[in-house]
């Protein structure tokens, strides 16, 4: 037996539909539903920061997961990010790969580029949160960050919030925000895209605020927010603690992981005793109909996302099946004959 592995480079992943945000949103919602049903195993990620947390230059996350239901595949995402790449115009900051394995034989069946999957699923998680938790009259959003996630967040939020009319985009690099808006021709899915010159006025004017930056210094202040605003925090330490402690409700993609990760503001608050188990609800409970989510137009809601490996696996498995169907990818052989059995 010669175990074959299908290798999908980034161009192959694009060919099989990774940029279809509607499909990715369906995958994200399916992930949350199956998590609540107990059909997925989302293991705690293992992180390695180099050289150390205080002087971070790069980090590597190992994210093992299993997806059951109609997929039945085990896998691992190796997610890496380099600060050096931020200054290199020819390199993405994050470089990810995913490995899928057959749970019966334990053989790897697919290795695929996970970088674009990460960008799409990160924003899709926020999109599903906004779908269920944003106020019904959400018309204006403020996005902080015009990087890769800013690009996919435009797609996800515009698809998920039908009432949305305008997105204000703020970045410390004003030209970066303007270039992103030009890339989309000034609108997406009927939603107007506008560059914000200053952060505070843009936040004060927004019904929905999404932060997606690489900073480790909190900048979003609680007093800037509307009473009924929804805040989606994608970076680990972008909001001041009061944004969370004064929120009416907090939702997470994985409370157990967030409270254990040292770089997370939720972890800080948990260690201080300002947040405890039960103060936040995992989004899967809302998607599955086990929690009502927003129950009043006046509630201020915060959603915090760390990223869950099961979502990468659900998306990767679907793309793998599509690649086999249409004959995309390169076939590799793990061995001609195993040396030891």
TORLO-225457 format. One record per residue: x, z, y of N, C-alpha, C, O in turn; residue in one letter. Coordinates in steps of 0.2 Angstrom, whole numbers, plus 5000, padded with zeros to 4 digits. Example, Ala and Ser with C-alpha at 12.3 -4.5 7.8 and 13.67 -1.06 7.14 Angstrom:
BEGIN
506650394972506250394978506650394984507150424983a 506450354989506850364995506450395000506750405006s 
end
This chain:
BEGIN
500450004994500050005000500450005006500950045007x 500349955011500749955017500249975023499849935025x 500350035025499850055030499950015037500550025040x 499449985039499449945045499249985051498750025051x 499549975057499450015063499249955068499649905069x 498749955071498549905077498849935083498649985085x 499249895086499549915093499249885098499249815098x 498949915103498649885109499049905115498949965117x 499349855118499649865124499149865130498549855128x 499349885136498849895141498449835142497849835143x 498749775142498349715143497849705138497349675139x 497949725132497449725126496949765127496349745126x 497049825130496549875131496049855137495449865136x 496349815141495949785147495549735144494949725146x 495749695139495449635136494749665133494249625132x 494849725130494249745126493849795130493349825127x 493849795136493349825140493449885143493049925145x 494149915144494249975147493949985154493850045156x 493949925158493749935165493049925166492749925172x 492649935161491849925161491650005162491550035157x 491550025168491350095170490750115167490650165165x 490250065167489550085164489650105156489350155154x 490050075153490250085146490650155145490450195141x 491050165150491450225150491050285151491150335148x 490550275156490150335157489650345151489550405150x 489450295148489150305142489550345137489250395133x 490150335136490650365132490650435134490650485130x 490750445140490850515143490250565141490250615139x 489650535143489050575141488950585134488750635132x 489150535130489150545122489550605120489450645116x 490150605123490650655122490350725123490450765119x 490050735129489750795130489250815126489150875124x 488850765124488250785119488550805112488250855109x 489050765110489250775103489650845103489650875098x 489950865109490350925109489850985108489951025104x 489250985111488851035111488551035104488351085101x 488450975101488150975094488650995089488451005083x 489251005091489751035086490050975082490350985076x 490050915084490250855080490950835082491250795079x 491250865087491850855089492350915089492050965090x 492950905088493450965089493850945095494250905095x 493850985100494250975106494751035106494551095108x 495351025104495851075103496151095110496151045114x 496451155111496751175117497351125118497751115113x 497451105124498051065125498751105125498651165127x 499251075123499951115124500251075129500351015129x 500551115134500851085140501551105140501751155139x 501951055142502751065143502851045150502850985152x 503151085155503251075162504051075162504351125160x 504351025165505051015166505251015173504950975177x 505851045175506151095171505751165170505851195165x 505351175175504951235174504351235179504351185183x 503851275179503251275183503451275191503051235194x 503951315193504051325200504451255202504351245208x 504851225198505151165200504951105197505351065195x 504351095196504051045192504250975194504250955200x 504550935189504750865190504350815186504250765187x 504150845180503750805175503350855171503550915170x 502850835168502550875163502250825157502150765158x 502150855151501950825145501350865142501450925141x 500850835141500250865138500150835131500050775130x 500050875126499850855119499150875118498950935119x 498650825117497950845117497650815110497450755110x 497650855105497350835098496650845099496350885102x 496250805095495550805095495350765088495650725085x 494650785087494350745081493650735084493350775087x 493450665082492750645084492450625077492650585074x 491850655076491450645070490950595071491050545074x 490350615069489750565070489850505067490050495061x 489750445071489850375068490550355069490650295067x 490950395072491650375073492150395068492550355065x 492150465066492550495061493350475062493550435057x 493650495067494350485068494650545071494350575075x 495250555069495650605072496150575076496350515076x 496450615081496950575086497250625090497150685090x 497750605094498050645099498250595105498450545104x 498150625111498450595117499050625119499050695120x 499550585121500150615124500150595131500250535133x 500050645135499950625142500550655146500650715146x 500850605150501450625154501350605161501050555163x 501750645165501750625172502350645175502650695174x 502650605180503250615183503250605190502950565193x 503450665194503550665201503950605204503850575209x 504450585200504950535202504550465203504750425207x 504050455198503750395198503250385205503050325206x 503150445208502750435214503050395219502750355223x 503750395219504150355224504350295222504650255225x 504150275215504350205212503750165212503250175209x 503750115217503150065217503050025211502449995210x 503450025206503349985200503150025194503150005189x 503050095195502850135190502250175192502150205197x 501750185187501250235188501450305188501950315184x 501150355191501350425191501250445183501650485181x 500650435180500550455174500650395169500550335170x 500950415163501050365157500750405151501050445149x 500250375148499950405142499850355137499850295138x 499950385131499750345125499250385120499250445121x 498950355116498450385111498550355104498750295103x 498550405099498650385092497950405089497750465089x 497750355085497150365081497350365074497750325071x 497050415070497250425063496550425058496050455061x 496650405052496050405048496150475045496650495042x 495550515046495550585043495550595036495750645033x 495450535032495450545025496150535022496350575018x 496550485024497150465022497750505026498350505024x 497550525032498050545037498450495040498950505044x 498350435039498750375041498550355048497950355050x 499050345052498850315059498550245058498850205054x 498050235062497750165062497850125068497750065068x 497950165074497950125080498450165085498350225086x 498850135089499250165094499050115100499150055100x 498850155106498650115111498850145118498850205118x 498950105123499050125130498450165132497850145131x 498550235134498050275137498050285144497650325146x 498450245148498550265155497850245159497650285163x 497650185157497050165161496450205158495950215162x 496450215151495850255149495850325152495350345154x 496450355154496450415157496150415164495750455166x 496350355168496050345174495250335174494950365179x 495050305169494350285169493950345167493450365169x 494150385161493850445159493850505163493350545164x 494350505167494450565172493850555177493450605179x 493750495180493250485185492550485181492050505184x 492450465175491850465172491550535170490950545171x 492050585169491850655168491550675175491050705175x 491850655180491550675187490850645188490450665191x 490850575186490250545187489650575183489050575186x 489750595177489250625173489050695176488450715176x 489550735179489350795182488950775188488450815190x 489050725192488750705198488050685196487550705200x 487950645191487250625188486850685187486250685189x 487050735184486650795182486650845188486150885188x 487150855192487150915197487150895204487050945208x 487250835206487250825213486550825216486050825212x 486450845222485750855225485450785225485750735225x 484750785225484350725224484350685230484250625230x 484550705236484650675242485350655244485450645250x 485750655239486450645241486550575243486450525240x 486750565250486850505253487550485255487850435255x 487950545257488650535259489150575255489050635254x 489650545253490150575249490850575253490950525256x 491250625252491950625254492450625249492350675245x 492850575248493350575243494050595246494250565251x 494350645243495050665246495550635240495650665235x 495950585242496450555238496250485237495650465235x 496750435238496650365237497050335232497250275233x 497250375227497650345222497250315217496750285218x 497550315210497250275205496550315203496050275202x 496550375203495850405202495350395207494750395206x 495650395214495150375219494850305218494250295219x 495250255215495050195213494450195208493950165209x 494550235203494050235197493450285199492950275197x 493650325204493050375206492550335210491950355210x 492750285214492250245218491750215213491150215214x 492050185207491650155202491150205199490550195198x 491450265197491050315193490450345197489950345195x 490650365203490150405207489650355210489050365210x 489850295212489350245214488850225209488250205210x 489050225202488650205197488150265195487650255193x 488450325196488050385194487550415199487150455197x 487650405205487250435210486850375214487050355219x 486250365212485850305214485650315222485650265225x 485650375224485450385231486050375236485950375242x 486650375233487250365238487250305242487150255240x 487450315248487450265253488150245256488350195257x 488550305256489250295259489750345256489550395255x 490350315255490950355253491450355259491750305261x 491650415261492150425266492750445262492750485258x 493350405263493950415259494450435264494650405269x 494750495262495350525266495950525262495950545256x 496450505265497150515261497650535267497550505272x 498150575265498650585270499050525273499250515278x 499050475268499250405270498650365271498350335267x 498550365278497950325280497950255278497450225276x 498550225278498550155276498350145268498050095267x 498550195264498350195257497550195257497250155252x 497250235261496450235260496150165263495750145260x 496450145268496250075270496350025265495949975265x 496950025262497049975257496549975251496349925249x 496350035249495950045244495250015246494949985242x 495050025252494350005254494349925254493949895252x 494949895257494949825257494949795250494749745249x 495249835245495249805238494549795235494449755232x 494149845238493449835236492949795240492349795240x 493249765245492949725250492449775255491949745257x 492649835255492249875260491549905257491249945260x 491449885251490849915247490949905240491249865237x 490549955236490549945229489849965227489550015228x 489549925223488849935220488349955226487849995225x 488449925231487949935237488149995241487850005246x 488650025239488950085243489450075248489950035246x 489350085254489850075259490450115259490350175258x 491050095260491650125259491950135266492050075269x 492150195269492450205275493050245275493050295272x 493550225279494150275279493950325284493750315290x 494150395282494050445286494750465290495250465286x 494750475296495350485300495550555299496150575300x 495050605299495150675298494750705292494250685291x 495050755289494750785283494150825285493650815282x 494250875289493750925290493050895292492550915289x 493050845297492350815299492050775293491450775293x 492450745289492250705284491950755278491350735276x 492250815277491950855272491350885275490850895271x 491250905281490750935284490150895284489550915284x 490250825284489650775284489450755277489050715277x 489750785272489650755265489250795261489250865262x 488750765257488350805252488750815246488550855242x 489250775245489650775239490350765241490550715244x 490850815239491550815240491950805234491850855229x 492350765233492750755227493450755229493750715233x 493850805226494550805227494950785221494850795215x 495450735222495850705217496550695219496750635220x 496950745220497550735223498050775218497950805213x 498750765220499250795216499550855219500050885216x 499250885224499450945228499351005223498951005219x 499851055224499751115221499551165227499551225225x 499451145233499251185238498551185240498351125242x 498151235239497451225241497351205248497651235253x 496851165249496651135256495951135258495751135264x 495551135253494751125255494551195256494551245252x 494251205262493951275264493251275263492851225264x 493051335261492351345260491851335266491351315265x 492151355272491751355278491651285280491151275284x 491951235277491851165279491251135275490951085278x 491051165270490551135266489851155268489651205270x 489351095267488651105268488451165263488651175257x 487851195265487551245260487451215253487451255248x 487151155253486951125247487451075244487251035240x 488051075246488551025244488651035237488651085234x 488850975234489250985227489950965228490150915232x 490351005225491050995225491350975218491151015213x 491750925218492050905211492750915212493050875216x 493050955208493850965209494150945203494050965197x 494550885204494950855198495650885198495950875192x 495950905203496650925203496551005202496051035203x 497151035200497051105197497051155203496751205202x 497351145209497351195214497151165221497551175226x 496651125222496451085228496051125232496051115238x 495651175230495151215234495351285235495651315230x 495251315240495351385241494851425237494351405235x 495051485235494751525230493951535232493551535228x 493851545239493151555241492651495239492051505239x 492951435238492551385236492151395230491551375229x 492551425225492251445219491951515219491351515216x 492151565222491851635222491251635226490851675225x 491151585231490551585235490051535233489551525236x 490251495227489751445225489151475221489251535219x 488551445222487951465218488051465211487851505207x 488351405208488451395201489151355200489351315205x 489451365195490151335193490051305186489751335182x 490251245186490251205179490951175178491251165183x 491051175172491751155170491651105164491151095160x 492251065163492251025157492451065151492251055145x 492851115152493051165147493351225150493851235152x 492851275150493051345153493651375149494051405152x 493651375143494151405139494851375141495351415141x 494851315142495551285144495751305151496251325152x 495251295155495351305162495651375164496051385168x 495351425160495451495162496151515159496451565160x 496451465154497051485151497651445154498251455152x 497551395159498051355161498351385168497951385173x 498951395168499251435174499151395180499151425186x 499151325180499151295187498451285189498351255195x 497951315186497251305188497051365193497151425191x 496651355198496351405202495851445198495851505200x 495551415194495051455189495451505185495251565185x 496051485183496551535179496751595184496751655182x 496851575190497051625195496551675196496651735196x 495951655197495351695198495151735192494951795192x 495251705186495151745180495551805179495351855177x 496251785180496751845180496651895184496751955183x 496351875190496251925196495551965194495452015198x 495151945190494551975188493951955193493451975193x 494151905197493651875202493151825198492551815201x 493351795193492851765188492951785181493551805179x 492451795178492451815171492051765166491651725169x 492151775160491751735155491051745157490751795158x 490651685157489951685159489851665166489251655167x 490351665170490251645177490251575178490051545183x 490451535173490451465173490151435167490151465162x 489851375167489451345162489851275160489951235165x 489951265154490251195152489651145153489151155151x 489951085155489451035157489051005151488450985151x 489351015145489050995139488351025138487850995135x 488251085140487651125140487051095144486551095142x 487251065150486751035154486650965151486050945151x 487150925149486950855146486550865140486050825139x 486650915136486250925130485550965131485150975127x 485450975138484751005139484751085138484151105138x 485251115137485251185135485351225141485251285141x 485551195147485551225154485251185159485351125158x 484951215163484551175168484951145174484751095177x 485551165174486051135180485751155186485651215188x 485651105191485451125198484651135197484351095194x 484451195200483751215200483451215207482851235208x 483851205212483651205219484051155223484651145222x 483751125228484051085232484551115237484951085240x 484451185237484951225242485551255239485951285242x 485651245232486151265229486851235230486851175231x 487351275231488051235231488351245224488451295221x 488551185222488751185215489551155215489651115219x 489951185211490651165210490751145203490551185198x 491051085202491251065195491951055195492251025199x 492251085190493051085189493151055183492951075177x 493651005183493750965177494550965176494950955180x 494750985170495450975168495550915163496150895163x 495050885160495150835156495150855149495550895147x 494750825144494650845137494850785133494650725134x 495250805128495550755124495050715119495150655118x 494450745118493950715114493650655118493450605114x 493650655124493350595128493850535127493650485127x 494550555127494950495126494850465119494950405118x 494750505114494650485107494050445107494050395103x 493450465110492850425109492950355112492750305109x 493250355118493350295121493850245117493750185116x 494450275115494950245111494650215105494850155103x 494250255101493950225095493450165096493550125092x 493050165101492650115103493050045105492949995102x 493650055108494050005110494449975104494549915103x 494650025100494950005093494449955089494749905087x 493849975088493349935085493249865088493249815084x 493249865094493149805098493749755097493749695096x 494349785097494949745096495049715089495249665089x 494849755084494749725077494249675077494349625074x 493749685080493149635080493349565083493249515080x 493749565088493949505092494649485091494849425093x 495049515087495649495085496249505090496649465091x 496149565094496649575099497149635096496949675093x 497749625098498249675097498849645092498749595090x 499349695091499849675087499849725081499749785081x 499949695075499949735069500649755067501149715066x 500749825066501349855064501249885057500749895055x 501849895053501749925047502249985047502849985049x 501950035045502250105045502850105040503350135041x 502750075034503250075029503050015024502549995023x 503649985021503449935016503349975009502949955005x 503750025008503650075002503950135004504450145006x 503550195004503750255006504350285001504350274995x 504850305005505450335001505250384996505450384990x 504950434999504750494994503950504994503650494999x 503750514988503050524987502850594984502350614983x 
end
